Amino acid sequence: MGLQDADANDAGFGARIRSAIFWRSGSQILSQAMSWVVTLAVIRLLDPADYGLFAMTQVILNFATFLNGYGLVSALVQSDSVDSHRLRQAFGIMLLLNGGLAILQLLIAPLAADYYEQPMVADLLRVQALLYLSTPFLSIPEAIMGRALDFRRPALVNLIAAIASAAVALAGAMAGWGVWTLVFAPIAGFWVKAVGYVIATGFRPIPSFDFRGTGGMVAYGASLLGGQLFWIVQSQADIFIGGRVLEPHALGLYAEALFLTQIFVSKFIPPLNDVAFPAYARMQKDPGRVAWSFCKAVRLLLLISCPVYLGMAVTAEPLVETLFGRKWIDMAPFVAILALAMPFMTLQVMFAPVSNALGRPGTTARIAAVGAVLMPAAFLIGIRFGAIGLAWAWLGAFPLLTVVTARLAGAPMGLRIMDVIRAAAPGLGCSILMAGAVMAIDSALPPLPAPVRLAVLVPAGGLAFLAALALCARGTLMELAALLIRRAPPAQAAA
């Protein structure tokens, strides 16, 4: 292989880490910004029914994804040493595993179409089987670059792949491909990335089917499956249940409302958790300090997320019309309800790095198991009221899941539910006051175009939130200001 493993004892190891962080975060921001711009443009050109059909296929893909062998990549990165033969063995396993998944998807495609009563779902799934075939060419180079802490090369490849996917998406939407736009765009991105990774690493994709000595690697990957399975059940149950009952149009409205409201929690919280995990791990011998630090993180993060979500709830109609276009206006009630559930989800996902840092990954698995029972039960009840019932299921069940999470994950560090409530109170309370002010202003406005209305309400809400903080939570406001406005370090401080 063309890249050498990073050496923790090397004098340049710290610089290599800083470079990795720079390239990883920078490329993610750029590619994500490009993805959002293109997604909003494509949504305006396609119909809700297209997204409903696509969401039905994603349930099958996501269930199969946790079996695609990516745990082997973690095993390769974690291993003390890896030679070319071990890489070829892993590549052979990935080829067999993902080739089998592709064949399995071809076989179950008609069954999935019958379940949803949508014949086109079978055709979509057959073409999407191409995604699995790219996985071996992605995964092994990722392990090589991960061991070398070289994220500059994948960053450049990811940007090229994002451009290719965006180009296919825009071309397809403008050419009238409909739902096929959503199928071919990710396939293009995955295969461009796969080819780019192979070229960037110099990895020769020659498999070895001599699997002697791979037992430890396979066992490590298999150990990661349990928690992933529970999470997939929890996160995909709504589409699996709703897809059989709802028409594609209604399901598309719900699915895209979920996409919009989960942008913050799904794109911004995971990177913060990546930083939080090692920080908590350093404090693990002092559970009281971990609890104090966690409450501070909750207080500051909800100070950002709560106004975003409550503001989204009270401006749902002009927000949807401005971003998605008039034909998506029926999505606004879904956004208003789902946005109210997302502060609870934001809080709930913050507990995982604490449990893992304290050496209790089983706690995270137990919480995922509770979610895998609670959320599907809520969706089964909610679907009786149509697509909007799925949104209400989120708002009804996720606060309960958050309470269970706080009890299970908080106990090892001596954290009580009342401590969490006190930490969340400034952000949530001031956001409620802000939402009330925005609703009052909105009711007093004359009829205005949606973009103009939104341009009035958003800054008004921001000012109302800052005023509420200054009046009711001045200490928290100063804490946030101290975090954002960092003082220059003394001249003699070490680099």
C-alpha positions as CSV (number, residue, x, y, z in Angstrom):
1,M,0.0,0.0,0.0
2,G,1.2,3.6,-0.7
3,L,0.5,5.1,2.7
4,Q,2.4,4.4,5.9
5,D,0.7,4.0,9.3
6,A,0.9,7.0,11.6
7,D,3.3,6.6,14.6
8,A,2.1,8.0,17.9
9,N,5.7,8.3,19.1
10,D,6.8,10.3,16.1
11,A,7.6,14.0,16.7
12,G,5.1,15.1,14.0
13,F,2.2,13.0,15.3
14,G,0.5,16.1,16.8
15,A,0.8,18.0,13.5
16,R,-0.6,15.1,11.6
17,I,-3.7,15.1,13.9
18,R,-4.2,18.8,13.4
19,S,-4.0,18.3,9.7
20,A,-6.5,15.5,9.8
21,I,-9.0,17.6,11.8
22,F,-8.6,20.5,9.3
23,W,-9.1,18.4,6.2
24,R,-11.9,16.3,7.7
25,S,-13.9,19.2,9.0
26,G,-13.2,21.5,6.1
27,S,-14.2,19.0,3.4
28,Q,-17.3,18.0,5.4
29,I,-18.5,21.6,5.7
30,L,-17.9,22.3,2.0
31,S,-19.5,19.1,0.8
32,Q,-22.5,19.5,3.2
33,A,-23.1,23.1,2.1
34,M,-23.1,22.0,-1.6
35,S,-25.4,19.1,-0.7
36,W,-27.9,21.3,1.0
37,V,-28.0,23.8,-1.9
38,V,-28.5,21.1,-4.5
39,T,-31.1,19.3,-2.3
40,L,-33.2,22.4,-2.0
41,A,-33.0,23.0,-5.7
42,V,-33.9,19.4,-6.5
43,I,-36.8,19.4,-4.0
44,R,-38.3,22.4,-5.8
45,L,-38.3,20.4,-9.1
46,L,-39.5,17.0,-7.9
47,D,-42.8,16.1,-6.3
48,P,-43.5,14.8,-2.8
49,A,-44.6,11.4,-4.2
50,D,-41.0,11.0,-5.6
51,Y,-39.6,11.4,-2.1
52,G,-42.2,9.0,-0.7
53,L,-41.2,6.2,-3.1
54,F,-37.5,6.9,-2.4
55,A,-38.1,6.7,1.4
56,M,-39.7,3.3,1.0
57,T,-36.5,2.0,-0.6
58,Q,-34.3,3.5,2.1
59,V,-35.8,1.3,4.7
60,I,-34.5,-1.8,2.9
61,L,-31.1,-0.1,2.2
62,N,-30.6,1.0,5.8
63,F,-31.5,-2.4,7.2
64,A,-29.0,-4.0,4.8
65,T,-26.3,-1.4,5.4
66,F,-25.6,-2.6,9.0
67,L,-24.6,-6.0,7.5
68,N,-22.3,-4.5,4.9
69,G,-19.1,-5.3,6.9
70,Y,-18.0,-1.8,7.8
71,G,-17.1,-3.2,11.2
72,L,-14.1,-4.8,9.5
73,V,-12.8,-1.3,8.7
74,S,-12.9,-0.4,12.4
75,A,-11.0,-3.7,13.1
76,L,-8.4,-2.8,10.5
77,V,-7.9,0.7,11.9
78,Q,-7.8,-0.6,15.5
79,S,-5.3,-3.4,14.8
80,D,-1.7,-2.8,15.9
81,S,-0.4,-3.7,12.4
82,V,-1.8,-4.6,9.0
83,D,0.0,-6.0,6.0
84,S,-1.1,-6.3,2.4
85,H,-2.3,-9.9,2.8
86,R,-4.7,-8.9,5.6
87,L,-6.0,-6.0,3.5
88,R,-6.6,-8.5,0.6
89,Q,-8.4,-10.8,3.0
90,A,-10.6,-8.0,4.2
91,F,-11.3,-7.0,0.6
92,G,-12.3,-10.6,-0.3
93,I,-14.7,-10.7,2.7
94,M,-16.2,-7.4,1.7
95,L,-16.7,-8.5,-1.9
96,L,-18.5,-11.7,-0.8
97,L,-20.6,-10.0,1.8
98,N,-21.7,-7.0,-0.3
99,G,-22.2,-9.2,-3.4
100,G,-24.5,-11.3,-1.3
101,L,-26.4,-8.3,-0.1
102,A,-26.8,-7.1,-3.7
103,I,-28.2,-10.5,-4.8
104,L,-30.4,-10.6,-1.7
105,Q,-31.8,-7.2,-2.6
106,L,-32.6,-8.3,-6.1
107,L,-34.5,-11.3,-4.7
108,I,-36.5,-9.3,-2.1
109,A,-37.3,-6.4,-4.4
110,P,-40.6,-7.8,-5.6
111,L,-41.6,-8.7,-2.0
112,A,-40.9,-5.1,-0.9
113,A,-43.0,-3.8,-3.8
114,D,-45.9,-6.1,-2.8
115,Y,-45.6,-4.9,0.9
116,Y,-45.8,-1.3,-0.1
117,E,-48.2,-2.0,-2.9
118,Q,-46.0,0.2,-5.2
119,P,-44.6,-1.8,-8.2
120,M,-41.9,0.8,-8.9
121,V,-40.2,0.1,-5.6
122,A,-39.0,-3.2,-7.1
123,D,-37.3,-1.4,-10.0
124,L,-35.7,1.2,-7.7
125,L,-34.3,-1.5,-5.4
126,R,-32.8,-3.5,-8.3
127,V,-30.8,-0.5,-9.5
128,Q,-29.8,0.6,-6.0
129,A,-28.1,-2.8,-5.5
130,L,-25.2,-1.2,-7.4
131,L,-24.4,0.7,-4.2
132,Y,-23.3,-2.4,-2.4
133,L,-20.8,-3.3,-5.1
134,S,-19.0,0.0,-4.5
135,T,-18.6,-0.7,-0.7
136,P,-15.4,-2.9,-0.9
137,F,-13.6,-0.3,-3.0
138,L,-14.5,2.4,-0.4
139,S,-14.0,0.6,2.8
140,I,-10.4,-0.8,2.5
141,P,-8.9,2.5,1.2
142,E,-10.7,4.2,4.1
143,A,-8.9,1.9,6.6
144,I,-5.6,2.6,4.9
145,M,-6.0,6.4,5.1
146,G,-7.4,6.2,8.6
147,R,-4.3,4.3,9.9
148,A,-2.1,6.8,8.2
149,L,-4.1,9.8,9.6
150,D,-4.2,11.1,6.0
151,F,-7.5,12.9,5.5
152,R,-6.3,15.3,2.8
153,R,-6.6,12.7,0.1
154,P,-10.1,11.6,1.0
155,A,-11.2,15.2,1.5
156,L,-10.3,16.0,-2.1
157,V,-11.9,12.8,-3.4
158,N,-15.1,13.5,-1.3
159,L,-15.4,17.0,-2.8
160,I,-15.1,15.6,-6.3
161,A,-17.7,12.9,-5.5
162,A,-20.0,15.5,-4.1
163,I,-19.7,17.6,-7.2
164,A,-20.4,14.5,-9.4
165,S,-23.5,13.6,-7.3
166,A,-24.8,17.2,-7.3
167,A,-24.3,17.4,-11.1
168,V,-26.3,14.2,-11.7
169,A,-29.0,15.3,-9.3
170,L,-29.5,18.7,-11.0
171,A,-29.3,17.2,-14.5
172,G,-31.8,14.5,-13.6
173,A,-34.3,16.9,-11.9
174,M,-34.2,19.3,-14.8
175,A,-34.5,16.4,-17.4
176,G,-37.6,15.1,-15.7
177,W,-36.2,11.8,-14.3
178,G,-38.5,12.1,-11.3
179,V,-37.7,9.6,-8.5
180,W,-34.8,8.2,-10.6
181,T,-32.9,11.4,-9.9
182,L,-32.7,10.4,-6.2
183,V,-31.4,6.9,-7.2
184,F,-28.7,7.8,-9.7
185,A,-27.2,10.8,-7.8
186,P,-25.9,8.8,-4.8
187,I,-24.8,5.9,-7.1
188,A,-22.7,8.4,-9.1
189,G,-21.2,9.8,-5.9
190,F,-20.4,6.5,-4.3
191,W,-18.7,5.1,-7.4
192,V,-16.7,8.3,-8.1
193,K,-15.5,8.1,-4.4
194,A,-14.7,4.4,-4.7
195,V,-12.5,4.9,-7.8
196,G,-10.9,8.0,-6.3
197,Y,-10.0,6.3,-3.0
198,V,-8.4,3.4,-4.8
199,I,-6.3,5.8,-6.9
200,A,-5.4,8.0,-3.9
201,T,-4.2,5.1,-1.8
202,G,-2.5,3.0,-4.4
203,F,-4.5,0.0,-3.1
204,R,-4.6,-2.9,-5.5
205,P,-8.1,-4.3,-5.4
206,I,-7.0,-8.0,-5.7
207,P,-9.0,-10.1,-3.2
208,S,-7.7,-13.1,-1.2
209,F,-10.2,-15.8,-0.3
210,D,-7.8,-17.5,2.0
211,F,-9.5,-16.5,5.3
212,R,-7.2,-18.2,7.8
213,G,-6.4,-15.9,10.7
214,T,-9.3,-13.5,10.1
215,G,-11.4,-14.7,13.1
216,G,-10.5,-11.8,15.4
217,M,-11.2,-9.2,12.7
218,V,-14.6,-10.7,11.9
219,A,-15.5,-11.1,15.6
220,Y,-14.6,-7.4,16.3
221,G,-16.9,-6.3,13.4
222,A,-19.7,-8.6,14.6
223,S,-19.5,-7.1,18.1
224,L,-20.7,-3.7,16.8
225,L,-23.9,-5.0,15.2
226,G,-26.2,-5.2,18.2
227,G,-26.4,-1.5,19.0
228,Q,-26.6,-0.6,15.3
229,L,-29.5,-3.0,14.8
230,F,-31.5,-1.4,17.6
231,W,-30.8,2.0,16.2
232,I,-31.9,1.0,12.7
233,V,-35.2,-0.4,14.0
234,Q,-35.9,2.8,16.0
235,S,-35.0,5.1,13.1
236,Q,-36.6,3.2,10.2
237,A,-39.8,2.0,11.9
238,D,-41.8,5.1,10.9
239,I,-41.2,4.7,7.1
240,F,-41.6,0.9,7.3
241,I,-45.0,1.3,9.1
242,G,-46.2,4.4,7.2
243,G,-45.1,3.2,3.8
244,R,-47.6,0.4,3.8
245,V,-50.5,2.6,4.8
246,L,-49.8,6.0,3.2
247,E,-49.8,7.2,-0.4
248,P,-46.3,8.2,-1.7
249,H,-47.4,11.9,-1.6
250,A,-48.2,11.9,2.1
251,L,-45.2,9.8,3.0
252,G,-43.0,12.2,1.0
253,L,-44.3,15.2,2.9
254,Y,-43.5,13.5,6.2
255,A,-40.1,12.2,5.1
256,E,-38.9,15.6,3.9
257,A,-40.3,17.3,7.1
258,L,-38.2,14.9,9.1
259,F,-35.1,15.6,6.9
260,L,-35.5,19.4,7.5
261,T,-36.1,19.2,11.2
262,Q,-33.2,16.7,11.8
263,I,-30.5,18.7,10.0
264,F,-29.2,20.3,13.2
265,V,-29.2,17.1,15.3
266,S,-27.9,14.8,12.6
267,K,-25.2,17.0,11.1
268,F,-23.9,19.2,14.0
269,I,-24.3,17.0,17.1
270,P,-22.2,14.0,15.9
271,P,-19.0,16.1,15.4
272,L,-19.5,17.6,18.8
273,N,-19.9,14.1,20.3
274,D,-16.7,13.1,18.6
275,V,-15.0,15.9,20.6
276,A,-17.0,15.2,23.8
277,F,-16.0,11.5,24.0
278,P,-12.2,12.0,24.6
279,A,-12.9,14.9,26.9
280,Y,-15.2,12.9,29.2
281,A,-12.8,10.0,29.0
282,R,-10.1,12.1,30.6
283,M,-12.4,12.9,33.5
284,Q,-13.8,9.4,34.0
285,K,-12.1,9.0,37.4
286,D,-14.2,12.0,38.7
287,P,-17.9,11.3,37.9
288,G,-18.9,14.5,39.6
289,R,-16.8,16.5,37.2
290,V,-18.2,14.6,34.3
291,A,-21.8,15.4,35.5
292,W,-20.9,19.1,35.9
293,S,-19.3,19.2,32.4
294,F,-22.3,17.4,30.9
295,C,-24.8,19.8,32.4
296,K,-22.7,22.7,31.1
297,A,-22.7,21.2,27.6
298,V,-26.5,20.7,27.8
299,R,-27.1,24.2,28.9
300,L,-25.0,25.7,26.1
301,L,-26.1,23.4,23.3
302,L,-29.8,23.8,24.1
303,L,-29.2,27.5,24.2
304,I,-28.6,27.1,20.4
305,S,-30.9,24.3,19.4
306,C,-34.0,25.3,21.3
307,P,-34.5,28.7,19.6
308,V,-33.7,27.1,16.2
309,Y,-36.4,24.4,16.7
310,L,-39.1,26.5,18.4
311,G,-38.5,29.2,15.8
312,M,-38.8,26.6,13.1
313,A,-42.1,25.4,14.7
314,V,-43.7,28.9,14.7
315,T,-42.5,29.9,11.2
316,A,-43.1,26.5,9.6
317,E,-45.4,27.8,6.8
318,P,-43.2,30.7,5.4
319,L,-40.1,28.6,6.0
320,V,-41.4,25.6,3.9
321,E,-42.7,27.9,1.1
322,T,-39.5,29.8,1.0
323,L,-37.1,26.8,0.9
324,F,-39.2,24.2,-0.9
325,G,-41.8,26.1,-3.0
326,R,-45.5,26.5,-2.9
327,K,-46.3,22.9,-3.9
328,W,-44.7,21.7,-0.6
329,I,-46.9,23.9,1.6
330,D,-48.8,20.9,3.0
331,M,-45.5,19.9,4.7
332,A,-45.7,22.9,7.1
333,P,-47.9,21.1,9.8
334,F,-45.4,18.2,9.9
335,V,-42.5,20.6,10.4
336,A,-44.3,22.4,13.2
337,I,-44.9,19.2,15.2
338,L,-41.6,17.5,14.5
339,A,-39.6,20.6,15.4
340,L,-41.0,20.5,18.9
341,A,-39.7,17.0,19.4
342,M,-36.1,17.7,18.2
343,P,-34.9,19.5,21.4
344,F,-35.5,16.2,23.2
345,M,-33.6,14.3,20.5
346,T,-30.7,16.7,20.7
347,L,-30.5,16.1,24.5
348,Q,-31.0,12.3,24.2
349,V,-28.1,11.8,21.7
350,M,-25.7,13.7,24.0
351,F,-25.7,10.9,26.5
352,A,-23.9,8.3,24.3
353,P,-20.4,9.7,24.5
354,V,-20.7,10.0,28.3
355,S,-21.7,6.3,28.7
356,N,-18.9,5.2,26.4
357,A,-16.3,7.4,28.1
358,L,-17.2,5.9,31.5
359,G,-16.7,2.5,30.1
360,R,-20.3,1.6,29.9
361,P,-21.1,0.9,26.2
362,G,-23.8,-1.6,27.3
363,T,-25.8,1.4,28.6
364,T,-26.0,2.8,25.1
365,A,-27.1,-0.6,23.8
366,R,-29.8,-0.8,26.4
367,I,-31.1,2.7,25.6
368,A,-31.1,1.8,21.9
369,A,-33.1,-1.4,22.8
370,V,-35.7,0.7,24.7
371,G,-36.0,3.0,21.7
372,A,-36.4,0.0,19.3
373,V,-39.5,-0.9,21.3
374,L,-40.9,2.5,22.3
375,M,-40.7,4.3,18.9
376,P,-42.3,1.5,16.7
377,A,-45.1,1.2,19.3
378,A,-45.7,4.9,19.1
379,F,-45.7,4.8,15.3
380,L,-48.2,1.9,15.2
381,I,-50.5,4.1,17.3
382,G,-49.9,7.3,15.4
383,I,-50.4,5.8,11.9
384,R,-54.1,5.3,12.7
385,F,-54.4,9.1,12.3
386,G,-52.5,9.2,9.0
387,A,-49.2,10.8,8.2
388,I,-49.6,13.5,10.7
389,G,-50.0,10.8,13.4
390,L,-46.4,9.8,12.7
391,A,-45.3,13.3,13.6
392,W,-47.3,13.3,16.8
393,A,-45.7,9.9,17.7
394,W,-42.3,11.6,17.7
395,L,-43.6,14.4,20.0
396,G,-45.3,11.9,22.3
397,A,-42.7,9.2,22.6
398,F,-39.3,10.9,22.3
399,P,-39.6,12.9,25.6
400,L,-40.3,9.5,27.3
401,L,-37.2,8.0,25.6
402,T,-35.2,11.0,26.8
403,V,-36.3,10.5,30.4
404,V,-35.3,6.8,30.2
405,T,-32.0,7.8,28.7
406,A,-31.3,10.3,31.5
407,R,-32.1,7.7,34.2
408,L,-30.0,5.0,32.7
409,A,-27.0,7.0,31.5
410,G,-27.1,9.6,34.3
411,A,-26.9,7.2,37.2
412,P,-23.2,6.2,36.8
413,M,-22.1,9.8,37.1
414,G,-24.6,10.7,39.9
415,L,-26.7,12.9,37.5
416,R,-30.4,13.3,38.4
417,I,-33.2,14.2,36.1
418,M,-33.7,17.5,38.0
419,D,-30.1,18.4,37.2
420,V,-30.8,17.9,33.5
421,I,-34.0,20.0,33.7
422,R,-32.1,22.9,35.4
423,A,-29.5,22.7,32.7
424,A,-32.1,22.8,29.9
425,A,-34.3,25.5,31.5
426,P,-32.5,28.6,30.3
427,G,-32.5,27.6,26.6
428,L,-36.0,26.1,26.6
429,G,-37.7,28.8,28.8
430,C,-36.3,31.7,26.8
431,S,-37.1,29.9,23.5
432,I,-40.8,29.6,24.6
433,L,-40.9,33.3,25.3
434,M,-39.3,34.0,21.9
435,A,-41.8,31.7,20.2
436,G,-44.7,33.6,21.8
437,A,-43.3,36.9,20.7
438,V,-42.8,35.6,17.1
439,M,-46.4,34.3,17.0
440,A,-47.7,37.7,18.2
441,I,-45.7,39.6,15.6
442,D,-46.8,37.2,12.9
443,S,-50.5,37.7,13.7
444,A,-50.0,41.4,13.5
445,L,-48.4,41.4,10.0
446,P,-50.4,42.1,6.9
447,P,-50.4,39.5,4.1
448,L,-46.8,39.3,2.8
449,P,-44.9,37.0,0.4
450,A,-43.4,34.1,2.3
451,P,-39.7,35.2,1.9
452,V,-40.6,38.7,3.2
453,R,-42.6,37.4,6.1
454,L,-39.7,35.0,7.0
455,A,-37.2,37.9,6.7
456,V,-39.3,39.8,9.3
457,L,-39.9,37.0,11.7
458,V,-36.4,35.5,11.9
459,P,-34.5,38.6,13.1
460,A,-37.5,39.5,15.4
461,G,-37.2,36.1,16.9
462,G,-33.5,36.5,17.4
463,L,-33.9,39.8,19.2
464,A,-36.7,38.4,21.3
465,F,-34.5,35.5,22.4
466,L,-31.6,37.7,23.3
467,A,-33.9,40.0,25.3
468,A,-35.4,37.0,27.1
469,L,-31.9,35.8,27.9
470,A,-30.8,39.2,29.2
471,L,-33.9,39.4,31.4
472,C,-34.2,35.8,32.7
473,A,-30.8,34.1,32.2
474,R,-28.1,36.7,32.2
475,G,-25.6,34.3,33.7
476,T,-26.1,31.8,30.9
477,L,-25.8,34.6,28.3
478,M,-22.5,35.6,29.7
479,E,-21.4,32.0,29.7
480,L,-22.2,31.7,26.0
481,A,-20.5,35.0,25.3
482,A,-17.3,33.8,27.0
483,L,-17.4,30.6,24.9
484,L,-17.8,32.5,21.6
485,I,-15.5,35.5,22.4
486,R,-12.2,33.8,23.3
487,R,-9.5,35.9,24.8
488,A,-6.0,35.8,23.3
489,P,-3.7,33.6,25.3
490,P,-0.7,35.1,27.1
491,A,2.4,35.6,25.0
492,Q,4.4,33.0,27.1
493,A,1.7,30.3,26.7
494,A,3.0,27.1,25.2
495,A,1.8,26.4,21.7
